[in-house]
Amino acid sequence: MDWMYDARTQCWSVMTSLAVGDYLTLVAPAHDAQGALNGQRTVLATTTAKRIRARMVEDLKKGATLPPVVIGAVLDPDAFARLPGDANADPDSFLPAGRESLSIIDGMQRTAALIEAATENDEVSEKNLRVEFWLTDNVRAMIYRMLILNTGQVPWTMSRQLSVVFAPLLDEIEAKVPEIEKMSTPDKPGRRVGAAQYSSDALIELYTAFSLRKTAVDSKEAISDEFSRLDFVDNLADAGFQENFYDALSMMVRLDKAFSQYEGNADAPGGKLVFDRQPARIGFIVALGIAVLGRTGADKPSEERTARMVQLVAAEGRLTERLATMDQELLGDFLRLDVLNEVLDKRVGQVGRYERLVFSEAFKVLIEEDFSLDNMEPCWRAS
């Protein structure tokens, strides 16, 4: 094994060769898990892709050697600290036990071709394949490496790019934002019945919106705007970006819980309904992203971002503490949900976009006032 340290992203790159059969066994759980994710970059189904893959299969059966595939793994800090391993080490000595958490960063099409070729010809499984492992102890470095690695290849949607590291990113969100009480996934579906409960898709969209600082994030559209890709990469290059996002998400969850303390009545909905809406979550995250990171194209320095986030976390903490002392009548008066409902009930086209605008402007006011408003009416009427 050939070990090399990437000082830019604090990752270890290790190049080795494996028998094709051993490689397919290694990545089978990850391949199956990724294929089940919504938006994952699955095997391309275009006519051209099928013809190229068929040619690849035939070449493999004739003894062709493929370019290295790239596998990513996020290790726990203790395991990462023990790297590099011995030159004769086996991948089992440094890879996490949960193989489904591995990420096929580059090589989905080649893996599909290898599976097909090995099924048709047993000799393919005995041939060797070069494999490069990218090992890190944080998701930010993995996403950064993935985006750089795949620039210039077949265009991916933003959700496809992020879904490559879906599992470790969501695992890190759960670890870093313990205030989240329930996370539903495609494998474990569920609906929101209380505060601090969100779907994995919603959280990934919030991650994207926070980085791009845009409310209109269509994760199903290919990124034709290269500036969006560059903005994302630039943010990931900042070691503090990931923690900024986790702080922002924690603030949103705490507000969700604080608002949800208002139970409502026959004439007024409960406070839980505010963050029931993805537009409200997007609006809060984008407003906070602009306040902390700066507007796109005018990014703030890392130190300034950290200092601003510290101020806002403290301000939000004071508000949630104040809300916790209120009885139902005072809490209802603070939320002014009747005003919000009047604003949202306007008949407009593109309702989703309109609601995101309402909430982004609303939370922009709350943030500019350092969370010290007497009530939420100025926020709801800001758009």
C-alpha positions in Angstrom: 0.0 0.0 0.0 1.2 3.5 -0.9 0.2 6.1 1.8 0.2 9.8 1.1 -1.0 12.7 3.3 -3.1 15.5 1.8 -2.2 18.5 4.0 -4.9 20.7 2.3 -7.8 18.6 3.5 -6.2 16.6 6.2 -7.0 13.4 4.5 -4.9 10.2 3.9 -4.8 8.8 0.4 -3.8 5.2 0.2 -3.4 3.4 -3.1 -3.6 -0.4 -3.3 -4.8 -3.2 -5.6 -7.5 -5.7 -4.8 -8.9 -8.7 -6.6 -12.0 -7.7 -8.4 -14.0 -10.2 -6.4 -12.7 -8.8 -3.1 -13.4 -5.2 -4.3 -17.0 -6.1 -5.2 -17.5 -7.8 -1.8 -16.1 -4.7 0.0 -18.3 -2.2 -1.7 -21.5 -4.2 -2.1 -23.2 -2.7 1.1 -22.3 0.8 0.0 -23.3 0.2 -3.6 -26.7 -1.2 -2.5 -27.3 1.6 0.1 -26.3 4.4 -2.3 -28.5 3.0 -5.1 -31.5 3.2 -2.7 -31.0 6.9 -2.0 -33.2 9.4 -3.7 -31.1 11.5 -6.2 -28.0 9.3 -6.0 -25.8 9.2 -9.1 -26.9 5.7 -10.1 -25.7 3.8 -13.2 -26.3 6.0 -16.2 -29.1 4.7 -18.4 -28.5 6.7 -21.6 -28.0 4.9 -24.9 -24.4 6.1 -25.1 -23.7 5.1 -21.5 -25.1 1.6 -22.1 -22.9 1.1 -25.2 -19.8 2.4 -23.5 -20.5 0.1 -20.5 -21.1 -2.9 -22.7 -17.8 -2.2 -24.4 -16.2 -1.9 -20.9 -17.6 -5.3 -20.0 -16.3 -6.9 -23.1 -12.8 -5.3 -22.5 -12.8 -6.6 -18.9 -13.5 -10.1 -20.1 -10.6 -9.8 -22.5 -8.2 -8.7 -19.7 -8.4 -4.9 -19.8 -7.2 -2.8 -16.8 -9.5 -0.1 -15.6 -8.4 3.3 -14.1 -8.5 3.3 -10.2 -11.8 3.6 -8.5 -11.9 6.0 -5.5 -13.6 5.0 -2.2 -14.1 7.5 0.6 -14.4 6.7 4.3 -15.0 8.9 7.3 -13.3 7.4 10.3 -13.7 8.1 14.0 -11.0 10.4 15.4 -9.2 7.6 17.3 -9.0 5.4 14.2 -7.8 8.3 12.1 -5.1 9.2 14.6 -3.6 5.7 14.1 -3.0 6.3 10.4 -0.9 5.7 8.3 -1.1 1.9 8.5 1.6 -0.5 7.6 2.7 -0.8 3.9 1.4 -4.4 4.0 -1.8 -3.6 5.8 -5.2 -5.0 4.7 -8.1 -2.6 4.1 -9.9 -4.2 6.9 -7.3 -2.8 9.3 -8.3 0.8 8.7 -11.8 0.8 7.2 -14.9 1.3 9.4 -16.8 -1.9 10.3 -20.0 -0.6 8.7 -19.3 -1.0 5.0 -22.5 0.7 4.0 -20.9 4.0 5.2 -18.2 3.8 2.5 -18.7 6.2 -0.4 -18.0 5.4 -4.0 -16.6 8.8 -4.9 -15.5 8.0 -8.4 -16.3 4.7 -10.1 -20.0 3.9 -10.0 -20.1 3.1 -13.8 -16.9 1.0 -13.5 -18.3 -0.9 -10.5 -21.5 -1.6 -12.4 -19.4 -2.9 -15.4 -17.3 -5.1 -13.0 -20.4 -6.6 -11.5 -21.8 -7.5 -14.9 -18.5 -8.8 -16.2 -17.8 -10.9 -13.1 -21.3 -12.4 -13.4 -20.7 -13.4 -17.0 -17.1 -14.5 -16.6 -15.7 -16.0 -13.3 -12.1 -15.2 -14.4 -12.9 -11.4 -14.0 -13.2 -11.8 -10.3 -9.6 -13.0 -10.0 -8.1 -10.1 -11.9 -6.6 -7.1 -10.0 -8.1 -3.6 -9.7 -6.4 -0.5 -8.5 -8.3 1.1 -5.6 -7.6 4.5 -4.0 -9.0 5.1 -0.5 -9.6 8.6 0.8 -9.6 8.5 4.6 -10.7 11.4 6.8 -12.3 12.1 10.2 -14.8 14.8 9.0 -17.4 15.0 6.3 -16.4 18.5 5.2 -13.1 17.2 3.8 -14.8 14.3 2.1 -17.3 16.6 0.3 -14.6 19.0 -0.7 -12.5 16.2 -2.2 -15.5 14.8 -4.0 -16.5 18.1 -5.6 -12.9 18.8 -6.7 -12.5 15.2 -8.0 -15.6 15.2 -10.1 -15.4 18.7 -11.6 -15.5 18.5 -15.4 -17.1 15.1 -15.5 -20.8 14.2 -16.2 -22.8 17.0 -14.6 -24.3 16.0 -11.3 -27.2 17.6 -9.5 -26.4 19.0 -6.2 -28.3 16.3 -4.4 -26.4 13.6 -6.3 -23.1 15.2 -5.3 -24.1 15.3 -1.7 -25.8 11.9 -1.6 -22.4 10.3 -2.2 -21.6 11.2 1.3 -25.2 11.1 2.5 -24.8 8.5 5.3 -21.7 10.0 7.0 -23.0 13.6 6.6 -26.3 12.6 8.3 -24.4 10.6 11.0 -22.3 13.7 11.7 -25.5 15.9 11.9 -26.9 13.6 14.5 -23.7 13.7 16.5 -23.2 17.5 16.2 -26.9 18.5 16.6 -28.2 16.3 19.4 -31.2 18.6 19.8 -32.7 16.8 16.7 -35.1 14.2 18.2 -36.0 12.2 15.1 -34.6 12.0 11.6 -36.6 10.1 9.0 -34.8 8.5 6.0 -35.9 6.7 2.8 -35.1 3.4 4.6 -36.9 4.6 7.8 -39.7 6.8 6.7 -41.8 8.7 9.1 -43.8 11.9 9.4 -43.2 14.9 11.7 -45.5 14.7 14.7 -43.5 17.1 17.0 -40.8 19.7 17.1 -37.2 18.8 16.1 -38.2 16.1 13.7 -37.0 16.3 10.1 -36.4 14.2 7.0 -32.9 13.5 5.8 -33.8 15.1 2.4 -34.9 18.3 4.2 -31.6 18.4 6.2 -29.6 18.0 3.0 -31.5 20.8 1.4 -30.8 23.0 4.4 -27.1 22.2 4.1 -27.1 23.2 0.4 -29.2 26.4 1.1 -26.9 27.5 3.9 -23.8 27.2 1.7 -25.3 28.8 -1.4 -27.4 31.3 0.7 -30.3 30.9 -1.8 -33.9 30.1 -0.9 -34.6 28.8 -4.4 -32.5 25.6 -4.2 -33.7 23.0 -6.7 -31.7 20.0 -5.8 -33.1 18.1 -8.8 -31.7 20.5 -11.3 -28.2 20.1 -12.7 -25.9 22.9 -11.6 -25.4 24.8 -14.8 -24.3 27.8 -12.9 -20.6 27.1 -12.2 -20.6 29.9 -9.6 -22.8 27.8 -7.3 -20.3 25.0 -7.5 -17.4 27.4 -6.8 -19.3 29.0 -3.8 -19.8 25.5 -2.4 -16.2 24.6 -2.8 -15.0 27.9 -1.4 -17.1 27.4 1.8 -15.9 23.8 2.2 -12.3 25.2 2.0 -13.0 27.0 5.3 -12.4 24.6 8.1 -15.0 26.4 10.2 -17.8 26.2 7.7 -19.1 22.8 8.8 -19.3 24.0 12.5 -21.1 27.1 11.3 -23.8 25.0 9.7 -24.2 22.8 12.8 -24.5 25.9 15.0 -27.1 27.3 12.6 -29.1 24.0 12.5 -29.0 23.9 16.3 -30.4 27.4 16.5 -33.2 26.4 14.2 -34.1 23.3 16.2 -34.1 25.2 19.5 -36.4 27.9 18.0 -38.6 25.1 16.6 -38.9 23.6 20.1 -39.5 27.0 21.7 -42.3 27.9 19.2 -43.9 24.5 19.6 -44.5 25.2 23.3 -47.5 27.2 22.1 -50.3 24.6 21.8 -52.8 26.9 20.0 -56.5 26.6 20.2 -59.6 26.2 18.0 -59.0 29.6 16.5 -55.2 29.6 16.2 -52.8 26.9 15.1 -50.0 25.7 17.4 -46.5 27.1 17.1 -45.2 23.8 15.8 -46.7 24.6 12.4 -44.1 27.4 11.8 -41.2 24.9 11.3 -43.5 22.2 9.9 -42.9 24.1 6.7 -39.7 23.5 4.8 -39.9 27.1 3.5 -39.6 28.4 7.1 -36.6 26.2 7.7 -35.0 27.3 4.4 -35.8 30.9 5.2 -34.2 30.8 8.6 -31.1 28.9 7.4 -30.6 31.3 4.4 -31.0 34.4 6.5 -28.6 33.1 9.1 -26.2 32.0 6.3 -26.1 35.5 4.9 -25.6 37.1 8.3 -22.7 34.8 9.2 -21.0 33.9 5.9 -21.8 37.1 4.1 -23.6 37.5 0.8 -22.5 35.3 -2.1 -19.5 36.9 -3.8 -18.7 38.9 -0.7 -17.8 36.2 1.8 -16.6 37.2 5.2 -13.2 36.1 6.6 -13.3 32.9 8.8 -12.6 34.8 12.0 -15.4 37.2 11.4 -17.8 34.4 10.6 -17.0 32.6 13.9 -17.3 35.8 15.9 -20.7 36.6 14.4 -22.0 33.1 15.0 -21.0 33.3 18.6 -23.0 36.6 19.0 -26.1 35.2 17.3 -26.0 31.9 19.3 -26.0 33.9 22.5 -28.8 36.2 21.3 -30.9 33.3 20.2 -30.3 31.6 23.6 -31.6 34.7 25.4 -34.8 34.6 23.3 -35.5 30.9 23.8 -34.9 31.3 27.6 -37.4 34.2 27.6 -39.9 32.1 25.6 -39.5 29.2 28.1 -40.8 31.5 30.9 -44.0 32.5 29.0 -47.4 31.0 29.6 -49.7 30.1 26.7 -51.3 33.5 26.4 -48.0 35.4 26.4 -46.4 32.9 24.0 -49.3 33.2 21.6 -49.1 37.0 21.7 -45.4 36.8 21.0 -45.8 34.5 17.9 -48.7 36.5 16.4 -49.5 33.5 14.1 -52.7 35.2 13.0 -50.6 37.8 11.2 -48.4 35.1 9.7 -51.5 33.2 8.4 -52.9 36.4 6.8 -49.5 36.9 5.0 -49.4 33.3 3.8 -53.0 33.2 2.7 -52.4 35.7 -0.1 -53.3 34.2 -3.5 -50.1 34.2 -5.4 -48.4 32.0 -8.1 -45.5 29.8 -7.1 -46.6 29.4 -3.5 -43.5 27.6 -2.4 -41.2 30.4 -3.7 -43.5 33.0 -2.1 -43.4 31.3 1.3 -39.6 31.0 1.2 -39.3 34.7 0.5 -41.7 35.5 3.4 -39.8 33.5 5.9 -36.3 34.5 4.7 -37.3 38.2 5.1 -39.0 37.5 8.4 -36.0 35.8 9.9 -33.7 38.4 8.4 -35.5 41.0 10.6 -35.2 38.7 13.7 -31.5 38.3 13.2 -30.9 42.0 12.5 -32.7 42.8 15.7 -30.5 40.2 17.6 -33.5 38.1 18.5 -34.7 40.8 20.9 -38.1 41.7 19.4 -41.2 42.1 21.6 -43.2 39.9 19.2 -42.9 38.4 15.7 -45.3 40.8 13.9 -42.5 42.9 12.4 -41.0 39.7 11.0 -44.1 38.4 9.4 -44.9 41.8 7.8 -41.4 42.3 6.5 -41.9 40.9 3.0 
